[in-house]
Amino acid sequence: MPYIKPEDRLKYEHHLMSIKAGLSNHEEIPVGELNYIISTMIAELLENFGLNYSNGNKLIGVLECAKLELYRRMLTPYENQKIIDNGDVYYD
C-alpha cells in the first residue's frame, strides 16, 4: 500500500513536486520518461541493497501492488461509470 504517514511523506514531497512538474509538461503521458524514472530508482535500490532474488522479488511486488492500486482506485470507478453510461457487456 502506498499509504505512509504524513510526516514520512515530507522527505519526498519536494522531489516529487519537481518530478510531477516535469511529467506534466507534455501533451500526452510521457510513458518513456516515467519508465526511465521508475527503472532508475529500482536500479539504484538494487545497487544499494544488493542484486539478489529476494530484493528483486520485493521490488516486483511493489510494482505489482502499485499497478493493482491504480486499477482499484482509479480505473474501477471509471469502468463502473461507463457501465452505467453505456450498459453492461456481461449482464445485459
C-alpha positions as CSV (number, residue, x, y, z in Angstrom):
1,M,0.0,0.0,0.0
2,P,1.2,3.5,-0.8
3,Y,-0.2,4.9,2.4
4,I,2.6,6.1,4.6
5,K,2.2,8.5,7.5
6,P,2.0,12.2,6.5
7,E,5.2,13.0,8.4
8,D,7.0,10.3,6.5
9,R,5.9,11.8,3.2
10,L,7.5,15.2,3.8
11,K,11.0,14.0,3.0
12,Y,9.9,13.1,-0.6
13,E,7.4,16.0,-1.3
14,H,9.9,18.5,-2.7
15,H,11.5,15.9,-5.1
16,L,8.1,14.5,-6.1
17,M,6.8,18.0,-6.9
18,S,9.7,18.5,-9.3
19,I,9.2,15.1,-11.0
20,K,5.4,15.7,-11.3
21,A,6.0,19.1,-12.9
22,G,8.4,17.6,-15.4
23,L,6.0,14.8,-16.3
24,S,3.0,17.2,-16.6
25,N,4.8,19.4,-19.1
26,H,3.7,17.2,-22.1
27,E,0.7,16.9,-24.4
28,E,0.4,13.1,-23.7
29,I,1.5,10.9,-20.9
30,P,5.3,10.6,-21.2
31,V,5.4,6.9,-20.7
32,G,9.1,6.6,-21.7
33,E,10.1,9.2,-19.2
34,L,8.0,7.7,-16.5
35,N,9.5,4.2,-17.2
36,Y,13.0,5.8,-17.0
37,I,12.3,7.4,-13.6
38,I,10.9,4.1,-12.2
39,S,13.7,2.0,-13.7
40,T,16.5,4.2,-12.5
41,M,15.0,4.3,-8.9
42,I,14.8,0.5,-8.9
43,A,18.3,0.1,-10.3
44,E,19.6,2.4,-7.6
45,L,17.8,0.4,-4.9
46,L,19.3,-2.9,-6.2
47,E,22.7,-1.3,-6.4
48,N,22.5,-0.1,-2.8
49,F,20.8,-3.1,-1.3
50,G,22.2,-5.9,-3.5
51,L,21.0,-7.7,-6.6
52,N,19.5,-10.9,-5.4
53,Y,16.3,-12.8,-5.8
54,S,14.8,-11.5,-2.5
55,N,15.3,-7.9,-3.4
56,G,14.2,-8.3,-6.9
57,N,11.1,-10.1,-5.7
58,K,10.3,-7.3,-3.2
59,L,10.6,-4.7,-6.0
60,I,8.4,-6.7,-8.4
61,G,5.9,-6.9,-5.6
62,V,6.0,-3.1,-5.1
63,L,5.4,-2.6,-8.9
64,E,2.6,-5.2,-8.9
65,C,0.9,-3.6,-5.9
66,A,1.2,-0.1,-7.4
67,K,-0.4,-1.5,-10.6
68,L,-3.3,-3.1,-8.7
69,E,-3.8,0.0,-6.5
70,L,-4.0,2.2,-9.7
71,Y,-6.6,-0.1,-11.1
72,R,-8.6,-0.4,-7.9
73,R,-8.7,3.3,-7.0
74,M,-8.7,5.0,-10.4
75,L,-9.8,2.7,-13.2
76,T,-12.5,0.6,-11.4
77,P,-14.7,3.7,-10.6
78,Y,-14.2,4.9,-14.2
79,E,-15.2,1.5,-15.6
80,N,-18.2,1.4,-13.3
81,Q,-19.4,4.7,-14.6
82,K,-19.0,3.5,-18.2
83,I,-21.2,0.5,-17.3
84,I,-23.9,3.0,-16.1
85,D,-23.4,5.2,-19.2
86,N,-23.2,2.5,-21.9
87,G,-24.7,-0.7,-20.5
88,D,-23.0,-3.8,-19.1
89,V,-21.5,-6.2,-21.6
90,Y,-21.7,-9.2,-19.1
91,Y,-25.2,-8.9,-17.6
92,D,-27.3,-7.2,-20.2
